[in-house]
Amino acid sequence: MHTNNTFDFRTAVTSLSYAEIQALVQTSVSDALPGLNLLVLRNIVIEPIEPYWQYLACRMGFAANVRWGNYDNIVQDSMTDQSFVSENGATDCVIVFAGLDTISPMLSRGFA
């Protein structure tokens, strides 16, 4: 598990290319790491960020299992009986990405 308190997010991500991060994630020793179950609900395209999450989780001592809700169904997926939880039934973190205009048109366009 990562115990170094000087973990630098910016350096960890910018020092490698996207392809290098994908290769590292695919060949990672993440089977030996404890799992981190992430659920992503969104109404914007954010899927290309998944390898970064997996890489950073591995750097912090976890194996990220990223699950995706249906596109543009944030409310529906968060309230449904058929949840998008991991196979073992545990979700450690729910991440929500929503365009501001969708959440509050008044807030995004209502300025005088």
N, C-alpha and C positions, 0 to 999 in steps of 0.2 A: 504494500500500500504506500502511496506517496506521502512522505512525511516532511519533505522540504518545504518550508514556509515561504520560500522565495520563488515559487512557481510563477513564471512570466508568460501569461496567456499570449501576448502579442508575439513574443519571440518564438514560442512553441508553434504557432500557426504560420508565421511568415517565413520561417527558416526552411520550409519544405514546400514543394509545389503540390497542387491538387492531386496529380497523378502519383507522386511519391507518398502522399498521405493515404490514398486509396490502396496502394500496394502494401504499405505498412499495416493497415487495418486488416487486410485480407490474410496476411501472413503472421498476424499478431499471435502472441501466446495468451490471448484473452481467455482461453478455456480455464486457465488456472486462477483467474481473477474473479472476485465476487461480482455478481451482476448488478447493473443499474438499469432498471426498466423505465424507459421514457415513453410517454404518450404525447404525440404532437397533433394538435387540432389547429386547422388553419383555413383561411380563405384567400391566401396568397401563395404563390409558388415558392417553396422553401426547401424542397427535397434535396437540392444539391449540397446543402449544408450537413447532411447526415454523416459523411466521412469525417468531417471536422469534429463533430460531437463524439464519434467513436474514438478518434485519435486522442482527443483531450481527455476523455474518460479513462482511456488506457494509461495515459501519462499520469493521471491522478490515482491509478490503482484499481480501476473498475473496467468491466466489460459492458459497454453500452448496448442494450437491446432496444432499438428504436422502433416503435409501432406508430402507424399513421392512421388517423381518423379519415373519414371520407372528406374530400375536398368541398369546402364551403358548407359544411354541416356542423359547425362548432357547437351550436346550441343542441341540435338533435343528438350528436354523438356524446355530448356530456350528460344527457338526460336519458339515454336509451337503456333498456334493460340488458341488451346485448352489448356489453362494454367491450372496448378494444384493449383489454388488459392482456398481459403476457400469459404464457402457457401456465405458469404456476399461480396465476391469479393476483399477482402483486404489481402495482404501479407505483414506482418511487417518486416520479415527478411528471406533472402534466404541464406541457408548454403550449401556450396559445399565441398564435400569430394572426392578427386580424387587421385589415386595412382600416384606418381611422374613419374613412368615409362610410364604411359599412356599419361601424359601431355607432357613430354619431355624425350624421351629415351636418347638423347644426354646428358642431364643434369644428369640423374641418372646413366649412364654407360660410359660416355665419358671422364672420368678423366684418365690422363696418369699415 
